[in-house]
Amino acid sequence: MQKIVVHSAIRVWPPSQMNNGKWIIDHLHQHKRFVISNRLLLETLLFCFSPQTEDQILGFLRDRHSLSNTQALKVFQGFLKKGLLISDDDKSHQYFRQISEDWAYFNWNESADYYLVLENYPFVDYQNNGSEEANKRMVQYSQSELDTNRYKHYENALERIPVPPPSEIQCDATLRNVIKRDVPTEQLNRERLLDLIGIVFGITGKRATSWPGAEQLLLKTSPSLGARHPSECYVLVIDIDGLKPGWYHFDVGNSELELLSEELEIGVLGQVFMGAYLRAHFPAKAIFVLTAVFERAMFRYREPQTFRSLHMDIGHLCASLEYVATAFGFSSYPHYGMDETAIEKILALDPLKEGIFISISVGNELKEACTI
């Protein structure tokens, strides 16, 4: 006898602040989200997570919720029509179930969901006039919202320090010198820290867009998907001659280092930066924190894999920072280990809008080997 079951692509989420206190259903195969509006629908769905016959489901609806035969059949057919309930031998159901079970063995549940969502996602085919199609979409997007998000600026910064643009910064070391670590050791002071920020994160040029009402795209020494440059640079100054200890942000558009807070508790640095601060084999003079503003990238690339691309942006910046630091004669140490929640609280970041990716400590002792 045929069995009916909840499609294995279904994910049920309980009420939370993220979904306005409602039960939510995500259908990974259909790329749809449903809101569960009443208890009857939720209990029926939960009942069918184990395979049931049609008679068993109709009986459950009649007995549990006092529905007539006609009412029970209408609810049941509604689930079938939406693809929430499916025959247990359905090929898509079996495929999603097999992938989920196989990946769960390695505790890759979230990764499996991400993989399954991307499998039949309608991505733009950039090999066949993809750029033209992408630009057409940008014109459409700009009709409802202007493309102006290029960088962050803090109006209430305590202090603003000019940062030289890349074109004005002198660096004599060659790439061969950097790779071989054949550079003289140099003290990390205010001037060199500003130079480091300017080369790695500063603007090298601007480019106009082909869609109306948009701010010019920014160009930097590191590449970025579509010149979106979603990354933001924060710096925790610990012990730099000429700079007040505290938290800073680099305002790319105005080429200024903005002092956000002078609060600095040395005793808790190891708890917040258990990687970059504790594991670095040199005294950390400052710690960079790199984030990404999701909307800035996803305004153009409205696809699930855009988040994956953010890691490439961060990786380019991280490598550039390490190379330039070495060229200047001091050390750097990148690490993912940190208390993101504590940093979000300090910097007042909304993790759903701007995510923390990596921290990088810099100091005065040159490392023996390049970690790139």
GULODO-110716 format. One record per residue (C-alpha): residue in one letter; x, y, z. Coordinates in Angstrom, 1 decimal, decimal comma. Layout:
# GULODO-110716
<"A" <X Y Z>>
...
***
This chain:
# GULODO-110716
<"M" <0,0 0,0 0,0>>
<"Q" <1,3 3,4 -0,9>>
<"K" <2,7 5,5 1,9>>
<"I" <2,6 9,3 2,1>>
<"V" <5,4 11,2 3,9>>
<"V" <6,7 14,7 4,4>>
<"H" <9,1 15,6 1,5>>
<"S" <12,7 15,1 2,7>>
<"A" <13,4 18,6 1,3>>
<"I" <11,2 20,1 4,0>>
<"R" <12,7 22,0 7,0>>
<"V" <10,5 23,1 9,8>>
<"W" <11,6 26,0 12,0>>
<"P" <10,0 26,9 15,3>>
<"P" <9,0 30,5 16,3>>
<"S" <11,9 32,9 16,9>>
<"Q" <12,8 36,6 16,5>>
<"M" <14,1 35,8 13,0>>
<"N" <10,7 34,6 11,7>>
<"N" <8,5 37,0 13,6>>
<"G" <7,4 34,4 16,1>>
<"K" <5,8 32,0 13,6>>
<"W" <6,4 28,4 12,6>>
<"I" <8,1 28,3 9,2>>
<"I" <8,5 25,7 6,5>>
<"D" <11,3 25,8 4,0>>
<"H" <11,0 23,6 0,9>>
<"L" <14,5 23,3 -0,4>>
<"H" <13,5 21,6 -3,6>>
<"Q" <10,9 24,1 -4,6>>
<"H" <12,8 27,1 -3,2>>
<"K" <9,7 28,2 -1,3>>
<"R" <8,9 29,3 2,2>>
<"F" <5,5 28,7 3,9>>
<"V" <4,1 30,1 7,1>>
<"I" <2,2 27,7 9,3>>
<"S" <-0,9 29,6 10,3>>
<"N" <-2,6 27,1 12,7>>
<"R" <-2,0 24,1 14,9>>
<"L" <-3,9 21,8 12,6>>
<"L" <-1,4 22,2 9,8>>
<"L" <1,6 21,9 12,1>>
<"E" <0,4 18,7 13,8>>
<"T" <-0,6 17,1 10,5>>
<"L" <2,9 17,8 9,1>>
<"L" <4,6 16,4 12,2>>
<"F" <2,4 13,3 12,1>>
<"C" <3,5 12,6 8,5>>
<"F" <7,2 12,8 9,1>>
<"S" <6,9 9,0 9,4>>
<"P" <5,3 7,4 6,4>>
<"Q" <1,5 7,0 6,7>>
<"T" <-1,3 5,7 4,4>>
<"E" <-3,9 8,1 3,1>>
<"D" <-6,5 6,5 5,4>>
<"Q" <-4,3 7,0 8,4>>
<"I" <-3,8 10,6 7,6>>
<"L" <-7,5 11,2 7,0>>
<"G" <-8,3 9,3 10,2>>
<"F" <-5,8 11,5 12,2>>
<"L" <-7,5 14,7 10,9>>
<"R" <-10,9 13,4 11,8>>
<"D" <-10,0 12,1 15,2>>
<"R" <-7,5 14,7 16,3>>
<"H" <-9,3 17,8 14,9>>
<"S" <-12,9 16,7 14,6>>
<"L" <-13,0 17,3 10,9>>
<"S" <-15,6 15,8 8,6>>
<"N" <-14,5 13,4 5,8>>
<"T" <-14,8 16,3 3,3>>
<"Q" <-12,9 18,7 5,4>>
<"A" <-10,1 16,2 6,1>>
<"L" <-9,8 15,3 2,4>>
<"K" <-9,5 19,0 1,5>>
<"V" <-6,7 19,5 4,0>>
<"F" <-4,9 16,4 2,8>>
<"Q" <-5,1 17,4 -0,8>>
<"G" <-3,8 20,9 0,0>>
<"F" <-0,6 19,3 1,4>>
<"L" <-0,3 17,2 -1,7>>
<"K" <-0,9 20,2 -4,1>>
<"K" <1,8 22,3 -2,4>>
<"G" <4,3 19,4 -2,5>>
<"L" <4,6 19,2 1,3>>
<"L" <3,4 15,6 1,4>>
<"I" <4,7 13,2 -1,3>>
<"S" <4,7 9,5 -2,1>>
<"D" <7,4 7,7 -0,2>>
<"D" <8,8 6,3 -3,5>>
<"D" <9,0 9,7 -5,2>>
<"K" <12,5 10,1 -6,8>>
<"S" <13,1 13,7 -5,6>>
<"H" <12,1 12,7 -2,1>>
<"Q" <14,4 9,7 -2,1>>
<"Y" <17,3 11,7 -3,5>>
<"F" <17,1 14,5 -0,9>>
<"R" <16,8 11,9 1,9>>
<"Q" <19,8 10,0 0,7>>
<"I" <22,0 13,1 0,5>>
<"S" <20,8 14,3 3,9>>
<"E" <21,5 11,0 5,5>>
<"D" <24,9 10,6 3,9>>
<"W" <26,1 14,1 4,8>>
<"A" <24,6 13,8 8,3>>
<"Y" <27,1 11,0 9,0>>
<"F" <29,9 13,6 8,9>>
<"N" <27,7 16,2 10,8>>
<"W" <27,4 18,2 7,6>>
<"N" <23,6 18,9 7,9>>
<"E" <23,7 22,6 7,1>>
<"S" <26,2 22,0 4,3>>
<"A" <23,9 19,4 2,8>>
<"D" <21,0 21,8 2,8>>
<"Y" <23,1 24,4 1,1>>
<"Y" <24,2 21,9 -1,5>>
<"L" <20,7 20,7 -2,2>>
<"V" <19,3 24,3 -2,5>>
<"L" <22,0 25,1 -5,2>>
<"E" <21,5 21,9 -7,3>>
<"N" <18,5 23,2 -9,4>>
<"Y" <18,8 26,9 -8,6>>
<"P" <18,1 29,1 -11,7>>
<"F" <21,6 30,7 -11,9>>
<"V" <22,5 33,2 -14,6>>
<"D" <24,5 31,4 -17,3>>
<"Y" <27,4 33,8 -17,7>>
<"Q" <28,9 31,8 -20,6>>
<"N" <25,9 32,7 -22,8>>
<"N" <25,4 36,5 -22,7>>
<"G" <25,5 36,3 -18,9>>
<"S" <26,9 39,8 -18,4>>
<"E" <24,2 41,3 -20,6>>
<"E" <21,6 39,5 -18,6>>
<"A" <23,1 40,6 -15,3>>
<"N" <23,2 44,3 -16,4>>
<"K" <19,5 44,0 -17,5>>
<"R" <18,7 42,8 -14,0>>
<"M" <20,6 45,6 -12,4>>
<"V" <18,5 48,1 -14,3>>
<"Q" <15,4 46,4 -13,0>>
<"Y" <16,7 46,3 -9,5>>
<"S" <17,6 50,0 -9,6>>
<"Q" <14,1 50,9 -10,5>>
<"S" <12,9 49,8 -7,0>>
<"E" <16,1 50,7 -5,1>>
<"L" <19,2 52,7 -6,0>>
<"D" <22,6 51,0 -6,0>>
<"T" <24,4 53,3 -3,6>>
<"N" <25,9 51,1 -0,9>>
<"R" <29,6 51,3 -1,3>>
<"Y" <31,1 51,7 2,2>>
<"K" <30,3 52,4 5,8>>
<"H" <30,7 55,8 7,5>>
<"Y" <30,3 56,6 11,2>>
<"E" <28,8 60,0 11,7>>
<"N" <29,6 60,0 15,5>>
<"A" <33,3 58,9 15,3>>
<"L" <35,4 60,3 18,2>>
<"E" <38,3 61,1 15,9>>
<"R" <39,1 61,0 12,2>>
<"I" <42,7 60,2 10,9>>
<"P" <43,6 60,7 7,3>>
<"V" <44,9 57,5 5,6>>
<"P" <47,1 57,9 2,5>>
<"P" <45,8 56,4 -0,8>>
<"P" <47,8 53,5 -2,3>>
<"S" <49,4 55,7 -4,9>>
<"E" <51,1 57,8 -2,3>>
<"I" <52,6 55,0 -0,2>>
<"Q" <56,3 54,0 -0,6>>
<"C" <57,2 50,3 -0,5>>
<"D" <60,6 49,2 -1,7>>
<"A" <60,3 45,4 -1,2>>
<"T" <59,7 43,2 -4,2>>
<"L" <57,5 40,2 -4,3>>
<"R" <60,6 38,0 -4,3>>
<"N" <61,8 39,8 -1,1>>
<"V" <58,5 39,1 0,5>>
<"I" <58,3 35,4 -0,3>>
<"K" <61,9 34,9 0,8>>
<"R" <61,4 37,1 3,9>>
<"D" <64,4 39,1 2,7>>
<"V" <63,2 42,4 4,3>>
<"P" <64,6 44,4 7,2>>
<"T" <62,6 44,4 10,4>>
<"E" <60,7 47,7 11,0>>
<"Q" <58,8 49,1 13,9>>
<"L" <55,1 49,1 13,6>>
<"N" <54,1 52,7 14,3>>
<"R" <51,2 55,0 13,4>>
<"E" <52,6 55,9 9,9>>
<"R" <53,2 52,3 8,9>>
<"L" <49,8 51,1 10,2>>
<"L" <48,1 53,8 8,2>>
<"D" <50,2 52,8 5,1>>
<"L" <49,2 49,2 5,6>>
<"I" <45,5 50,1 5,7>>
<"G" <45,8 52,4 2,7>>
<"I" <47,5 49,8 0,4>>
<"V" <45,3 46,9 1,4>>
<"F" <41,9 48,6 1,7>>
<"G" <42,2 52,0 0,0>>
<"I" <40,7 53,1 -3,3>>
<"T" <42,8 52,9 -6,5>>
<"G" <40,1 54,2 -8,8>>
<"K" <36,4 54,3 -9,6>>
<"R" <34,2 53,0 -12,5>>
<"A" <30,9 54,2 -13,7>>
<"T" <28,0 51,7 -13,9>>
<"S" <25,7 51,0 -16,9>>
<"W" <22,6 51,1 -14,7>>
<"P" <21,0 54,4 -13,7>>
<"G" <21,2 56,2 -10,3>>
<"A" <24,1 54,1 -9,0>>
<"E" <27,2 55,3 -7,2>>
<"Q" <30,4 54,6 -9,0>>
<"L" <32,0 51,2 -8,3>>
<"L" <35,2 51,3 -6,3>>
<"L" <38,5 49,7 -7,4>>
<"K" <41,1 48,5 -4,9>>
<"T" <44,4 46,5 -4,9>>
<"S" <42,4 43,3 -4,3>>
<"P" <39,7 42,0 -6,7>>
<"S" <36,1 41,7 -5,7>>
<"L" <33,1 40,0 -7,3>>
<"G" <31,6 42,6 -9,7>>
<"A" <33,7 45,3 -7,9>>
<"R" <31,1 45,2 -5,1>>
<"H" <33,7 45,1 -2,3>>
<"P" <31,4 44,0 0,5>>
<"S" <34,3 43,9 3,0>>
<"E" <34,7 46,3 5,9>>
<"C" <37,9 46,8 7,9>>
<"Y" <37,9 47,4 11,7>>
<"V" <41,1 47,7 13,7>>
<"L" <41,7 47,2 17,4>>
<"V" <44,7 49,3 18,3>>
<"I" <46,5 47,8 21,3>>
<"D" <50,0 49,4 21,4>>
<"I" <50,8 51,6 18,5>>
<"D" <52,9 54,8 19,0>>
<"G" <50,9 57,8 17,9>>
<"L" <47,5 56,2 18,1>>
<"K" <45,1 56,0 21,0>>
<"P" <44,2 52,4 22,0>>
<"G" <40,7 51,4 21,0>>
<"W" <38,5 50,3 18,2>>
<"Y" <38,7 52,0 14,8>>
<"H" <36,9 51,6 11,4>>
<"F" <38,4 52,4 8,0>>
<"D" <36,0 54,8 6,1>>
<"V" <37,0 53,8 2,5>>
<"G" <35,1 56,6 0,8>>
<"N" <36,8 59,4 2,7>>
<"S" <40,1 57,5 3,3>>
<"E" <39,9 58,0 7,1>>
<"L" <40,4 55,9 10,1>>
<"E" <37,5 56,5 12,4>>
<"L" <37,9 56,1 16,2>>
<"L" <34,8 54,4 17,4>>
<"S" <35,6 53,6 21,0>>
<"E" <38,6 54,0 23,4>>
<"E" <37,5 51,1 25,6>>
<"L" <40,1 48,5 25,7>>
<"E" <40,4 45,7 28,3>>
<"I" <43,8 44,0 27,8>>
<"G" <42,8 41,3 30,3>>
<"V" <40,0 40,0 28,1>>
<"L" <41,7 40,1 24,7>>
<"G" <42,7 36,4 25,0>>
<"Q" <39,0 35,6 25,5>>
<"V" <37,8 37,6 22,6>>
<"F" <40,7 36,7 20,2>>
<"M" <41,8 33,3 21,3>>
<"G" <43,4 32,8 17,9>>
<"A" <44,9 36,0 16,6>>
<"Y" <46,0 37,3 20,1>>
<"L" <46,9 34,2 22,0>>
<"R" <48,4 32,0 19,2>>
<"A" <50,4 34,7 17,4>>
<"H" <54,1 34,1 18,2>>
<"F" <54,8 37,8 18,5>>
<"P" <53,2 40,6 20,7>>
<"A" <50,1 41,8 18,9>>
<"K" <50,2 45,5 18,5>>
<"A" <46,9 45,7 16,7>>
<"I" <44,2 43,3 15,5>>
<"F" <42,3 43,7 12,2>>
<"V" <38,7 42,4 12,1>>
<"L" <37,3 41,9 8,6>>
<"T" <33,6 41,7 8,0>>
<"A" <31,3 41,6 5,0>>
<"V" <28,1 43,6 4,4>>
<"F" <25,9 41,0 2,7>>
<"E" <23,5 43,4 1,0>>
<"R" <26,3 45,1 -0,8>>
<"A" <27,2 42,0 -2,7>>
<"M" <23,7 40,5 -3,0>>
<"F" <22,2 43,7 -4,5>>
<"R" <23,6 42,4 -7,7>>
<"Y" <24,2 38,7 -7,2>>
<"R" <20,9 37,6 -5,7>>
<"E" <21,8 33,9 -5,6>>
<"P" <22,6 31,6 -2,7>>
<"Q" <26,2 31,0 -3,6>>
<"T" <27,0 34,7 -3,2>>
<"F" <27,8 34,1 0,4>>
<"R" <30,5 31,6 -0,7>>
<"S" <32,0 34,3 -2,9>>
<"L" <32,4 36,6 0,2>>
<"H" <35,0 34,2 1,5>>
<"M" <37,1 34,7 -1,6>>
<"D" <36,9 38,5 -1,1>>
<"I" <38,1 38,1 2,5>>
<"G" <40,8 35,7 1,4>>
<"H" <42,2 38,2 -1,1>>
<"L" <42,3 40,9 1,5>>
<"C" <43,8 38,6 4,1>>
<"A" <46,6 37,5 1,8>>
<"S" <47,3 41,1 0,7>>
<"L" <47,5 42,3 4,3>>
<"E" <50,0 39,5 5,1>>
<"Y" <52,2 40,3 2,1>>
<"V" <52,2 44,0 2,7>>
<"A" <52,9 43,6 6,4>>
<"T" <55,9 41,4 5,5>>
<"A" <57,0 43,9 2,9>>
<"F" <57,0 46,6 5,6>>
<"G" <59,1 44,4 7,9>>
<"F" <56,6 43,3 10,6>>
<"S" <54,5 40,2 11,2>>
<"S" <50,9 39,2 10,8>>
<"Y" <48,9 36,2 12,0>>
<"P" <45,3 35,5 10,6>>
<"H" <43,0 33,2 12,6>>
<"Y" <39,3 32,3 12,6>>
<"G" <39,2 31,6 16,3>>
<"M" <37,4 34,5 18,1>>
<"D" <34,2 35,4 20,0>>
<"E" <32,1 36,8 17,2>>
<"T" <29,2 37,6 19,6>>
<"A" <31,4 39,7 21,8>>
<"I" <32,8 41,6 18,9>>
<"E" <29,3 42,2 17,4>>
<"K" <28,3 43,7 20,7>>
<"I" <31,3 46,0 20,9>>
<"L" <30,9 47,2 17,3>>
<"A" <27,1 47,2 17,4>>
<"L" <26,9 44,9 14,3>>
<"D" <23,8 43,1 13,2>>
<"P" <25,0 39,6 12,2>>
<"L" <22,2 39,2 9,7>>
<"K" <23,4 42,3 7,9>>
<"E" <27,2 42,3 8,5>>
<"G" <29,1 39,1 9,3>>
<"I" <32,5 38,8 11,0>>
<"F" <34,9 36,6 9,0>>
<"I" <38,4 36,7 10,3>>
<"S" <40,8 38,5 12,6>>
<"I" <44,5 39,2 11,9>>
<"S" <47,0 40,4 14,4>>
<"V" <50,1 42,5 13,4>>
<"G" <53,3 43,0 15,4>>
<"N" <57,0 43,7 15,3>>
<"E" <58,6 40,3 15,1>>
<"L" <59,0 38,8 11,6>>
<"K" <57,9 35,2 11,2>>
<"E" <60,3 32,6 9,8>>
<"A" <57,9 31,2 7,2>>
<"C" <55,1 32,7 5,1>>
<"T" <51,7 31,1 6,0>>
<"I" <50,1 31,9 2,6>>
***
